[in-house]
C-alpha cells in the first residue's frame, strides 16, 4: 500500500517533490497509488516502489525512474519520452500506447510487458529483458537494441591452463 505522506507530497508538484527527495532519503512507497493523468515531468522517482500503481495517461517525460519497481503498473497512454528507466522493473506492466520515444530502457526488466501500440522511436533497449513481451504493433524508428546472447546463460570461467 502507498504511504499516504508520499502521495500527498507528490501531488504538490514536481518542484516540491524533488526538493523533498533531496532532503529525505527514505524508501519511496507508492504501491497501488492512484496517479492517473498526473504531471510528473522531471520527477525524481529513482528506486521508488510503484508496484501496481495506476499511472494511466501520466506525464513522466524526462522523469528519473532508474531502478524503480513498476511491476504490474498501468502506464497505458503515459508519456515517458526521454525518461530514465535504466534497470527499472517493468515486468507485467501495461505500457500500451505509451510514448517511450528517446527513453533509456537499458537493462530494464520488460518480461511479459504489454507494449502494444507504444512509441519506442529512439529508445535505448540495450540489454533489456524482453522475454514474452507483447511488442507488435509498435513505432520504433532509430531504436537502439543490443543483445548479449550470453546474458541469460551461465558461462564457464576460463581456466588458467597455459597449454
trRosetta pair geometry for C-beta under 8 A, 3 or more apart (Angstrom, degrees):
i j d omega theta_ij theta_ji phi_ij phi_ji
1 29 7.8 35 92 154 49 115
1 31 5.8 -22 -18 82 5 108
1 32 6.1 -41 -118 48 47 124
2 6 6.5 -124 180 69 90 111
2 7 5.3 70 143 -51 133 117
2 29 6.1 157 -144 128 43 77
2 30 4.8 19 -122 -144 104 41
2 31 5.6 -162 -63 56 60 54
2 32 5.9 -128 -24 69 93 72
2 33 4.0 91 -80 -74 150 89
2 53 7.7 84 -73 -103 120 96
3 6 4.5 73 77 5 98 110
3 7 7.2 179 87 -10 50 84
3 28 8.0 -135 36 -166 122 43
3 29 4.1 82 -13 73 106 111
3 30 7.4 -65 31 -71 75 48
4 7 5.6 -54 -148 36 38 112
4 8 6.2 37 155 -20 70 107
5 8 5.9 -57 -148 37 29 111
5 9 6.4 25 156 -16 64 107
6 9 5.9 -56 -146 37 30 108
6 10 6.2 31 156 -20 64 110
6 28 5.8 131 -140 -153 143 75
6 29 6.0 161 7 60 154 64
6 30 5.8 -118 118 -72 132 85
6 33 7.9 -89 101 -87 106 142
7 10 5.8 -59 -148 38 28 113
7 11 6.3 26 156 -19 64 110
7 30 6.7 131 -75 -122 79 88
7 33 5.5 -176 -98 -134 109 117
7 35 7.8 -141 -135 -73 90 100
8 11 5.9 -57 -147 36 28 110
8 12 7.1 38 150 -30 60 99
9 12 5.7 -49 -162 18 37 116
9 16 6.4 -147 -172 128 75 106
9 17 5.8 121 138 -102 91 71
9 20 5.2 -40 -175 22 138 175
10 17 5.2 51 -112 -99 52 129
10 30 7.4 46 -27 -101 159 132
10 33 8.0 34 57 -179 155 154
10 35 7.2 -41 126 -113 138 128
10 38 7.5 23 144 178 105 155
10 40 7.4 -9 -171 -103 103 112
10 43 7.6 43 -142 -146 93 141
11 38 7.3 -94 -107 -128 67 127
12 16 4.1 -50 109 72 116 156
12 17 6.9 159 65 -47 88 77
13 16 5.0 87 65 15 83 103
13 17 6.7 -149 99 -7 40 94
13 39 7.7 -7 -130 85 70 104
14 17 5.5 -58 -141 40 31 114
14 18 5.9 27 164 -17 69 108
14 39 7.1 -87 -29 121 111 84
14 40 6.1 139 -85 -145 104 44
14 41 6.4 -69 -58 66 161 60
14 42 5.7 84 174 76 146 88
14 43 4.9 -114 -126 -80 98 81
15 18 6.2 -55 -142 37 24 105
15 19 6.4 24 157 -16 60 109
16 19 5.9 -60 -150 38 28 111
16 20 6.3 29 153 -20 64 109
17 20 5.7 -59 -150 37 29 112
17 21 6.3 30 153 -22 65 105
17 40 7.9 -22 50 -134 164 87
17 43 5.8 -5 98 -138 142 99
17 44 7.1 -180 127 43 97 82
18 21 5.5 -48 -146 33 34 115
18 22 6.7 42 152 -24 62 99
18 42 7.4 -25 -62 128 144 92
18 43 6.7 -145 -62 -138 94 50
18 44 5.0 104 -118 6 82 112
19 22 5.7 -49 -156 27 34 115
19 23 6.7 16 153 -5 64 109
20 23 6.0 -69 -152 46 32 102
20 24 5.7 -16 166 21 73 117
21 24 6.5 -74 -122 60 24 80
21 28 8.0 -12 -110 -70 102 126
21 44 4.7 -161 86 86 168 128
27 47 7.1 -98 -133 135 70 111
27 49 6.8 31 164 -9 102 115
28 45 6.8 -134 101 -150 164 65
28 47 6.7 122 26 98 103 78
28 48 3.8 -44 89 -116 130 80
28 49 6.3 175 94 20 67 71
29 49 5.3 -5 -117 59 51 119
30 33 4.1 -40 -177 -13 86 139
30 35 7.4 5 -180 -27 127 137
30 48 5.8 7 19 174 117 113
30 49 6.2 160 37 84 64 62
30 50 4.9 -6 84 -99 109 69
30 53 5.7 22 129 -91 100 132
31 49 5.6 -24 -53 132 88 104
31 50 7.1 180 -86 -143 40 17
31 51 4.6 -3 -123 57 90 93
31 52 6.3 40 -170 50 73 96
31 53 7.0 -122 -144 -61 22 83
32 51 7.2 -16 -36 94 65 74
32 52 4.8 -2 -81 99 70 110
32 53 6.4 -136 -86 -88 7 49
32 54 7.7 24 -169 -11 47 86
33 50 6.9 -65 32 -136 111 76
33 53 4.7 -1 51 -128 82 100
33 54 7.1 -134 99 35 50 72
34 53 7.9 -161 -70 -163 23 68
34 54 4.9 3 -124 54 57 123
35 38 4.6 -50 -179 1 85 136
35 40 7.6 26 167 -37 129 134
35 53 6.1 -3 25 176 112 111
35 54 6.3 155 37 83 58 67
35 55 5.2 -4 83 -97 101 70
35 58 5.9 27 126 -88 95 136
36 54 5.2 -39 -48 138 95 101
36 55 6.6 168 -91 -147 49 15
36 56 4.3 -4 -125 56 106 86
36 57 5.7 50 -175 47 82 99
36 58 6.5 -121 -144 -53 30 86
37 56 7.1 -13 -35 94 70 72
37 57 4.5 -2 -79 101 70 117
37 58 6.3 -103 -54 -83 8 53
38 55 7.5 -70 35 -137 102 74
38 58 5.0 -2 51 -126 75 99
38 59 7.3 -126 102 35 47 73
39 58 7.8 -166 -74 -163 21 70
39 59 5.0 0 -125 54 59 120
40 43 4.0 -40 -179 -9 89 141
40 45 7.3 27 170 -37 133 129
40 58 6.0 6 18 173 113 113
40 59 6.3 163 37 84 60 64
40 60 5.1 -2 80 -99 108 67
40 63 5.5 24 126 -88 97 139
41 59 5.3 -27 -51 133 90 107
41 60 7.2 179 -85 -143 43 15
41 61 5.0 -6 -119 62 92 85
41 62 5.9 42 -169 51 76 100
41 63 6.7 -123 -141 -56 24 87
42 61 7.8 -10 -35 95 61 67
42 62 5.0 -6 -75 105 66 110
42 63 6.2 -90 -35 -89 4 54
42 64 7.9 18 -166 -10 43 84
43 60 7.0 -67 37 -135 112 74
43 63 4.5 -3 50 -128 80 107
43 64 7.3 -136 97 34 49 69
44 63 7.7 -154 -65 -163 20 74
44 64 5.2 -1 -123 55 56 116
45 48 4.3 -52 -177 2 82 140
45 50 7.3 21 175 -41 129 131
45 60 7.9 -44 17 -144 144 114
45 63 5.9 16 16 167 113 115
45 64 6.3 166 40 84 62 61
45 65 4.9 -5 83 -98 109 70
45 68 5.6 16 130 -85 95 144
46 64 5.3 -21 -53 129 91 107
46 65 7.1 -178 -85 -140 42 16
46 66 5.1 -6 -119 61 91 85
46 67 6.1 37 -168 54 77 98
46 68 6.6 -132 -147 -56 23 89
47 66 7.7 -9 -37 94 61 69
47 67 5.1 -3 -79 103 65 108
47 68 6.2 -79 -27 -88 3 58
48 65 7.1 -68 38 -136 109 73
48 68 4.6 -2 53 -128 77 109
48 69 7.4 -136 100 35 49 68
49 68 7.5 -162 -71 -164 23 74
49 69 5.1 -2 -124 56 60 114
50 53 4.1 -49 -177 -4 86 139
50 55 7.3 16 177 -37 133 129
50 65 8.0 -44 12 -144 143 114
50 68 5.9 19 12 166 111 117
50 69 6.4 168 38 85 63 59
50 70 4.8 -6 81 -100 110 70
50 73 5.4 19 129 -84 100 141
51 69 5.7 -15 -57 126 86 105
51 70 7.2 -180 -86 -144 38 19
51 71 4.9 -6 -121 60 87 92
51 72 6.0 39 -170 50 71 105
51 73 6.9 -131 -149 -56 19 87
52 71 7.4 -18 -35 96 65 72
52 72 4.6 -10 -77 105 68 117
52 73 6.2 -137 -85 -85 5 53
53 70 6.9 -69 35 -136 109 77
53 73 4.6 -1 51 -125 80 106
53 74 7.4 -138 97 34 50 66
54 73 7.6 -158 -68 -161 21 73
54 74 5.3 -2 -123 56 58 112
55 58 4.2 -56 -176 5 84 137
55 60 7.0 16 177 -37 134 130
55 73 5.9 18 14 170 112 115
55 74 6.5 169 40 85 64 58
55 75 4.8 -5 83 -100 110 71
55 78 5.5 20 129 -87 99 142
56 74 5.5 -14 -59 125 89 106
56 75 7.2 -173 -86 -138 39 18
56 76 5.2 -5 -122 60 87 87
56 77 6.0 39 -171 51 72 107
56 78 6.9 -128 -147 -56 21 89
57 76 7.6 -10 -37 94 63 68
57 77 4.7 -8 -78 106 65 116
57 78 6.2 -89 -39 -85 4 57
58 75 7.0 -69 39 -136 106 77
58 78 4.7 -1 53 -127 75 106
58 79 7.3 -128 103 35 49 71
59 78 7.5 -168 -77 -164 23 73
59 79 4.7 0 -125 54 63 119
60 63 4.2 -63 -175 13 78 139
60 65 7.0 21 174 -39 132 128
60 75 7.7 -49 16 -143 140 119
60 78 5.9 15 15 169 109 118
60 79 6.4 166 38 84 59 62
60 80 5.0 -2 80 -99 106 70
60 83 5.5 27 126 -95 96 137
61 79 4.9 -29 -49 132 98 105
61 80 6.7 178 -86 -142 49 13
61 81 4.6 -2 -123 58 101 84
61 82 5.9 46 -172 51 79 93
61 83 6.5 -114 -137 -57 27 86
61 99 7.8 -13 -85 95 99 116
62 81 7.5 -11 -36 96 66 70
62 82 4.8 0 -78 102 70 110
62 83 6.4 -99 -48 -87 8 51
62 84 7.9 28 -168 -14 41 85
63 80 7.4 -71 39 -134 105 70
63 83 5.0 -4 53 -128 75 99
63 84 7.2 -126 103 32 45 77
64 83 7.6 -175 -81 -166 23 70
64 84 4.5 -3 -123 55 64 125
65 68 4.3 -65 -175 14 79 137
65 70 7.1 15 177 -38 133 127
65 83 6.0 12 15 170 111 115
65 84 6.3 163 36 83 59 65
65 85 5.2 2 77 -100 106 69
65 88 5.3 35 124 -102 97 143
66 84 5.0 -34 -47 134 97 105
66 85 6.8 -172 -84 -133 50 13
66 86 4.7 0 -123 57 99 86
66 87 6.1 45 -170 52 76 93
66 88 6.4 -112 -133 -58 26 93
67 86 7.4 -12 -36 95 69 72
67 87 4.8 2 -79 101 70 111
67 88 6.4 -90 -43 -85 10 57
68 85 7.8 -68 38 -133 103 68
68 88 5.1 4 51 -131 76 100
68 89 7.3 -126 102 36 49 75
69 88 7.7 -167 -79 -165 26 67
69 89 4.7 2 -125 55 64 122
70 73 4.0 -62 -175 12 85 136
70 75 7.2 12 177 -35 138 126
70 88 6.3 18 12 168 110 109
70 89 6.3 170 37 88 61 65
70 90 5.1 2 75 -104 111 65
70 93 5.3 25 126 -88 101 140
71 89 5.4 -20 -55 132 87 113
71 90 7.5 -172 -83 -140 41 14
71 91 5.6 -4 -120 65 83 82
71 92 5.9 37 -170 54 71 107
71 93 6.9 -125 -143 -56 19 88
72 91 7.9 -5 -38 98 60 64
72 92 4.7 -8 -76 108 65 113
72 93 6.3 -75 -24 -85 4 56
73 90 7.5 -71 42 -136 106 69
73 93 4.8 -3 55 -126 75 104
73 94 7.4 -129 104 34 48 72
74 93 7.3 -173 -80 -164 27 71
74 94 4.6 1 -125 53 67 119
75 78 4.1 -62 -176 13 83 139
75 80 6.9 26 171 -42 137 128
75 93 6.1 16 12 169 107 116
75 94 6.4 170 37 86 59 63
75 95 5.0 1 77 -101 108 69
75 98 5.4 29 125 -93 99 139
76 94 5.1 -25 -51 132 95 109
76 95 7.0 -176 -84 -139 47 14
76 96 4.9 -1 -122 59 94 85
76 97 6.0 45 -171 50 75 98
76 98 6.7 -115 -135 -55 24 89
77 96 7.6 -4 -35 94 63 70
77 97 4.9 2 -78 101 63 113
77 98 6.5 -54 -5 -84 7 57
78 95 7.4 -71 41 -135 105 71
78 98 4.9 -2 55 -126 76 102
78 99 7.4 -128 104 33 48 73
79 98 7.5 -171 -79 -164 21 71
79 99 4.8 -2 -126 53 62 119
80 83 4.2 -58 -174 4 79 140
80 85 7.1 28 176 -45 128 131
80 95 7.8 -43 12 -143 143 114
80 98 5.7 17 13 168 112 115
80 99 6.2 168 38 84 61 62
80 100 5.0 -3 81 -100 110 66
80 103 5.4 20 130 -86 97 142
81 99 5.0 -27 -50 131 95 107
81 100 7.0 173 -85 -148 47 12
81 101 4.8 -4 -121 61 96 84
81 102 5.5 47 -171 48 76 106
81 103 6.6 -120 -139 -52 24 88
82 101 7.5 -14 -35 98 66 68
82 102 4.3 -12 -74 109 70 120
82 103 6.3 -114 -63 -82 8 54
83 100 7.4 -70 36 -135 108 69
83 103 4.7 -1 51 -124 78 104
83 104 7.5 -132 98 34 50 70
84 103 7.7 -157 -69 -159 19 73
84 104 5.4 0 -127 53 55 116
85 88 4.2 -70 -172 15 76 140
85 90 7.2 14 -176 -41 128 130
85 103 5.7 20 12 170 118 113
85 104 6.1 170 40 85 67 61
85 105 4.9 -5 85 -99 117 64
85 108 5.4 14 133 -87 101 136
86 104 5.3 -19 -53 128 91 111
86 105 7.4 -179 -83 -144 44 13
86 106 5.2 -3 -118 63 88 86
86 107 5.9 42 -168 51 72 104
86 108 6.9 -115 -136 -58 22 84
87 106 7.8 -12 -36 98 63 69
87 107 4.7 -7 -75 106 67 117
87 108 6.6 -113 -61 -86 7 51
88 105 7.4 -76 42 -135 108 67
88 108 4.9 -8 55 -124 78 99
88 109 7.3 -130 102 31 45 75
89 108 7.6 -175 -80 -164 20 70
89 109 4.7 -3 -124 52 61 124
90 93 4.4 -66 -175 16 76 138
90 95 7.1 17 178 -40 130 129
90 105 8.0 -45 11 -142 145 110
90 108 5.8 13 13 172 114 115
90 109 6.2 165 36 82 61 65
90 110 5.2 -1 78 -100 110 64
90 113 5.4 28 127 -96 98 141
91 109 4.9 -41 -40 135 100 104
91 110 6.8 161 -83 -157 56 10
91 111 4.3 2 -121 60 107 86
91 112 5.8 50 -169 50 81 93
91 113 6.4 -109 -129 -55 31 91
91 129 8.0 -17 -79 92 103 117
92 111 7.5 -6 -34 96 66 76
92 112 5.0 5 -77 101 64 113
92 113 6.7 -67 -20 -84 9 58
93 110 7.9 -72 40 -135 106 64
93 113 5.1 1 55 -127 78 99
93 114 7.3 -127 104 34 50 76
94 113 7.7 -171 -81 -163 22 68
94 114 4.8 -1 -127 53 62 122
95 98 4.2 -64 -174 13 79 139
95 100 7.0 25 176 -45 132 126
95 113 6.0 16 13 169 113 110
95 114 6.1 168 38 85 61 65
95 115 5.1 -2 80 -101 110 63
95 118 5.3 21 129 -86 99 137
96 114 5.1 -31 -48 134 94 110
96 115 7.1 165 -85 -156 49 11
96 116 4.8 -5 -119 65 97 83
96 117 5.3 47 -171 49 76 108
96 118 6.6 -114 -134 -52 25 85
97 116 7.8 -11 -34 99 64 67
97 117 4.4 -11 -72 113 65 121
97 118 6.5 -82 -31 -82 6 52
98 115 7.6 -74 41 -135 106 66
98 118 4.8 -5 55 -122 78 100
98 119 7.4 -130 102 31 48 73
99 118 7.5 -172 -78 -162 20 70
99 119 4.8 -2 -126 51 61 120
100 103 4.3 -67 -173 16 77 137
100 105 7.0 16 -179 -43 130 128
100 115 8.0 -42 7 -142 145 108
100 118 5.6 19 9 171 113 115
100 119 6.2 171 38 83 63 62
100 120 5.1 -3 80 -100 112 62
100 123 5.1 21 129 -87 100 139
101 119 5.1 -26 -48 128 95 109
101 120 7.1 161 -85 -159 50 11
101 121 4.5 -3 -120 64 99 87
101 122 5.4 50 -171 49 75 105
101 123 6.5 -110 -130 -51 24 87
102 121 7.5 -6 -33 98 64 71
102 122 4.5 -2 -74 108 61 121
102 123 6.5 -38 11 -81 8 54
103 120 7.8 -75 41 -135 105 65
103 123 4.8 -2 55 -123 79 98
103 124 7.3 -131 102 32 49 72
104 123 7.6 -172 -78 -162 22 67
104 124 4.8 -2 -125 53 61 119
105 108 4.2 -60 -174 8 78 140
105 110 7.0 29 177 -50 129 128
105 123 5.8 18 9 173 113 112
105 124 6.2 172 37 84 64 61
105 125 5.1 -4 80 -101 113 63
105 128 5.2 14 131 -84 100 140
106 124 5.2 -26 -48 129 95 108
106 125 7.1 159 -84 -161 50 12
106 126 4.3 -2 -119 61 100 92
106 127 5.9 45 -167 50 77 93
106 128 6.6 -116 -133 -54 25 85
107 126 7.4 -11 -32 97 65 77
107 127 5.1 3 -77 99 63 111
107 128 6.5 -67 -14 -86 6 54
108 125 7.6 -73 38 -136 109 66
108 128 4.7 -3 54 -125 81 102
108 129 7.3 -131 100 30 50 73
109 128 7.7 -160 -71 -162 17 72
109 129 5.1 -3 -126 50 56 121
110 113 4.4 -71 -173 14 75 139
110 115 7.3 15 -176 -44 127 126
110 128 5.4 26 6 167 119 114
110 129 6.0 170 37 80 67 62
110 130 5.2 -3 80 -100 116 60
110 133 5.2 21 131 -94 101 143
111 129 5.5 -24 -49 124 90 109
111 130 7.4 166 -84 -155 48 11
111 131 5.0 -3 -117 66 92 88
111 132 5.9 39 -167 55 75 98
111 133 6.7 -116 -134 -59 23 90
112 131 7.6 -13 -35 101 66 73
112 132 4.8 -3 -75 107 69 112
112 133 6.6 -95 -47 -85 10 56
113 130 7.9 -77 39 -135 108 63
113 133 4.9 -1 51 -128 80 100
113 134 7.3 -130 99 35 48 74
114 133 7.9 -161 -72 -163 20 68
114 134 5.0 1 -125 53 57 123
115 118 4.3 -66 -171 15 77 135
115 120 7.2 23 -179 -49 130 124
115 133 6.0 26 7 168 115 107
115 134 6.0 175 37 88 66 66
115 135 5.2 4 75 -109 118 52
115 138 5.8 2 135 -87 104 129
116 134 5.1 -29 -47 133 96 115
116 135 7.5 127 -80 156 53 5
116 136 7.0 -7 -116 82 78 32
116 137 6.9 57 -158 42 71 50
116 138 7.3 -118 -134 -66 26 80
117 137 6.4 46 -80 77 53 78
117 138 6.9 -87 -29 -98 4 55
118 138 5.3 -12 63 -128 75 102
118 139 7.5 -131 107 33 44 76
119 138 7.3 168 -94 -172 22 78
119 139 4.5 -12 -121 61 70 117
120 123 4.3 -71 -169 19 76 135
120 125 7.2 11 -173 -43 130 124
120 138 5.5 16 10 164 112 127
120 139 6.6 164 32 82 62 58
120 140 4.6 0 76 -103 101 83
120 143 5.1 32 127 -104 101 131
121 139 5.5 -31 -42 129 100 97
121 140 6.1 -173 -79 -138 53 20
121 141 4.4 12 -130 49 102 82
121 142 6.3 49 -170 50 73 86
121 143 6.6 -99 -126 -62 26 85
122 141 7.0 0 -36 91 72 75
122 142 5.0 14 -81 94 65 108
122 143 6.7 -62 -17 -88 11 50
122 144 7.8 17 -168 -8 37 88
123 140 7.6 -67 32 -134 104 79
123 143 5.3 -2 53 -132 79 90
123 144 7.1 -136 101 36 44 75
124 144 4.6 -8 -116 65 65 120
125 128 4.4 -70 -170 15 77 132
125 130 7.3 28 179 -54 128 125
125 143 6.5 14 6 171 114 105
125 144 6.6 169 29 88 65 62
125 145 4.7 -3 71 -103 108 80
125 146 8.0 173 92 26 64 57
126 144 6.1 -23 -47 128 92 104
126 145 6.9 -175 -78 -139 48 26
126 146 4.1 19 -130 36 86 105
127 146 6.2 -14 -37 86 70 94
127 147 7.2 149 -89 -114 45 39
127 148 6.1 9 -104 9 95 106
127 151 6.3 160 -145 -101 92 150
128 145 7.9 -68 32 -132 105 81
129 152 7.8 105 -117 -71 105 121
130 133 4.4 -78 -170 19 73 137
130 135 7.2 25 -173 -61 125 126
135 138 5.3 -59 176 -12 72 130
140 143 4.2 -36 -174 -19 93 137
147 151 7.6 -101 -173 -1 63 130
148 151 4.4 104 84 -44 101 98
149 153 7.4 4 141 8 68 125
150 153 5.3 -84 -147 53 54 102
150 155 5.7 24 -169 -59 123 121
